[in-house]
Amino acid sequence: MVREVNFLFFVNVARRNWLTLIFAAVFGAVASYLACRAFIAPVYQSQAKLYIGRSQDSNDTTDEYRNASRDLRLGMDLAKDYQELIKSNRVREAVWKKIRETYPDFNEGYVIDVSVITDTRFLLIKVDCRNPKYAQVIAKTLSEVFIQEVQKVMKLDNSQIIDAPKEPTAPIRPQLKRSAMLGALVCFALVYGLLVIFKLLDTRLRSPENVASELQMPVMGTIPFDRGISQLQDGDFGNSGNRIVSLEGSDARFDTSEAFRTLRTNILYAGIAPGKTGCRTFVLTSVFPNEGKTFVSANVAASLAEAGKRTLVINCDLRKPALSWTLGISSHVGLVNVLVGEKSFEEVVCRNVLDLPLDALLCGPVPPTPSRLLQSPEFNELLEKLQTMYDYILIDAPPSLGISDAAVIGGKANGILLVVQAGLARAEVVRKVLEQFQQLNLTVCGIVLNKFEVQSAGYGYGYGYGYGYGYGYGYGYGYGYGHEHKKSSGKTLASLLPSAFRRGKKK
């Protein structure tokens, strides 16, 4: 999919990277200034202005106007002759000899430029030299020798020096200020161009608008990033309230709990067929590990329970279970014990978690063959039984890329919620997962954008933002590229999100 590029796109690139661009400009200015000081020798210029008189055979004074006009045209026509004469070996040798009489050690190179001032008989001589004193000496000597040679060779008398050359006080090059400004501009433009190219080639999903445009899927919710939650240690069961942030009066920031309430509202109106009532079952999965699907599952379940819905959250990530850590409860028995026939559901379920109508079915011991258990008739029978007991069932499933567990469970649910970490997954990878779900005729209700940083995304409104919880898997995932995701039909729920996020921070 081609990224939309307009004027606002370029403005946002500059706004989001203003500090980098300022640093690049300062670096370019300083680097250019120091490079000019270190590697470019200063060059000084001394100028002399000469008047070239009329030719010696112009003695007819009966028509002064005609003679003046002829001399003026002659002076302009002889501009190239002046340049060739002043640069001739004859003049150079005479200048060299005359300077050496006063300065025996003179051995400086110099550059001469001669020009006729337009519509005049005035000649401007410029001498560039690395020594300011010698620049003046050369210009003065060259002017004297040139006037002598003009009288001898071109027969032009009444020539004289109008403005004597002066010793320059500052070099004409390098111009350090100009070089610094040019260096700043070049570095700024180079870095800005690289940033624009990077943004054009970068397909990572970073914002709700980005998700909706790239995936053509509704954004069910946007969970902000909170650095405090990300610093919690794995296995620290003493701070369960710090991980359940969706409840009213929790210690979490208002914007995070408000985001989960927005997600809850969207779930209340999603995933059920027209005319169908009863329990609504949702599978929450992600593309990669560490995207926070378990955190989202637990908080959405708590939010639904707080709204008075009888809710069950099931840990079906049997490879790396983390629901018990997120909820702050510990149990050595769970779903696996029920599926192998060791325990009944009533014996392993954790009732009224957080003093809410929220039950949790944890994992239990980690099995050697998780997929086989989830595909077993026992799991189907258990899920059918539980759907008669609850209003909502949220299933925390493993990541979808390279593992079929989420797809297997998704066929038994009303819909799938795909948790995507902002700035991590690329659009083509997420489309690959969505395409796999579509091929199995599974319903994907929408995307939950997690760990969203408002400031880095360039939004004008502000929150302090969300959470950074995750865990590592001990097994690998593989994935491919190159498949296009088909556009989904139906009304988008992304429009519900901005109105909630534009509310001000709670006083």
SULWOVEN-V507288 format. One record per backbone hydrogen bond with DSSP energy under -1.0 kcal/mol. CO is the residue of the C=O (numbers start at 1). NH is the residue of the N-H. If there is no record, write none. Layout:
# SULWOVEN-V507288
CO/NH, CO/NH
This chain:
# SULWOVEN-V507288
6/10, 7/11, 8/12, 9/13, 10/14, 11/15, 12/16, 17/21, 18/22, 19/23, 20/24, 21/25, 22/26, 23/27, 24/28, 25/29, 26/30, 27/31, 28/32, 29/33, 30/34, 31/35, 32/36, 33/37, 34/38, 35/39, 36/40, 43/172, 43/173, 44/129, 46/127, 48/125, 49/162, 49/163, 50/123, 51/160, 54/157, 55/58, 57/59, 63/67, 64/68, 65/69, 66/70, 67/71, 68/72, 69/73, 70/74, 71/75, 72/76, 73/77, 74/78, 76/79, 78/82, 79/83, 80/84, 81/85, 82/86, 83/87, 85/88, 88/92, 89/93, 90/94, 91/95, 92/96, 93/97, 94/98, 95/99, 96/100, 99/103, 103/106, 111/128, 113/126, 115/124, 117/120, 121/52, 122/117, 123/50, 124/115, 125/48, 126/113, 127/46, 128/111, 129/44, 131/135, 132/136, 133/137, 134/138, 135/139, 136/140, 137/141, 138/142, 139/143, 140/144, 141/145, 142/146, 143/147, 144/148, 145/149, 146/150, 147/151, 148/152, 149/153, 150/154, 150/156, 155/56, 160/51, 163/49, 173/43, 174/176, 175/179, 176/180, 177/181, 178/182, 179/183, 180/184, 181/185, 182/186, 183/187, 184/188, 185/189, 186/190, 187/191, 188/192, 189/193, 190/194, 191/195, 192/196, 193/197, 194/198, 195/199, 196/200, 197/201, 198/202, 203/427, 205/423, 207/211, 208/212, 209/213, 210/214, 211/215, 212/216, 218/447, 221/449, 223/452, 224/467, 226/230, 229/232, 233/236, 235/237, 239/242, 240/243, 240/244, 247/250, 253/257, 254/258, 255/259, 256/260, 257/261, 258/262, 259/263, 260/264, 261/265, 262/266, 263/267, 264/268, 267/270, 273/276, 280/393, 281/414, 281/415, 282/395, 283/417, 284/397, 285/419, 286/400, 287/401, 292/296, 293/297, 294/298, 295/299, 296/300, 297/301, 298/302, 299/303, 300/304, 301/305, 302/306, 303/307, 304/309, 305/308, 310/391, 310/392, 311/359, 312/394, 313/361, 314/316, 314/396, 316/318, 322/326, 323/327, 324/328, 324/329, 334/338, 335/339, 336/340, 337/342, 337/343, 338/341, 344/348, 345/349, 350/360, 352/355, 353/356, 356/358, 357/311, 358/353, 359/313, 360/350, 361/315, 362/335, 363/336, 369/373, 370/374, 371/375, 373/376, 376/380, 377/381, 378/382, 379/383, 380/384, 381/385, 382/386, 383/387, 385/388, 386/389, 386/390, 391/280, 392/312, 393/282, 394/314, 395/284, 396/316, 404/408, 405/409, 406/410, 407/411, 409/412, 410/413, 415/283, 416/445, 416/446, 417/285, 418/448, 420/450, 421/424, 425/205, 426/430, 427/431, 428/432, 429/433, 430/434, 431/435, 432/436, 433/437, 434/438, 435/439, 436/440, 437/442, 438/441, 443/416, 446/418, 447/220, 447/221, 448/420, 449/223, 450/422, 452/225, 453/457, 454/459, 455/458, 493/496, 494/497, 497/501, 498/502
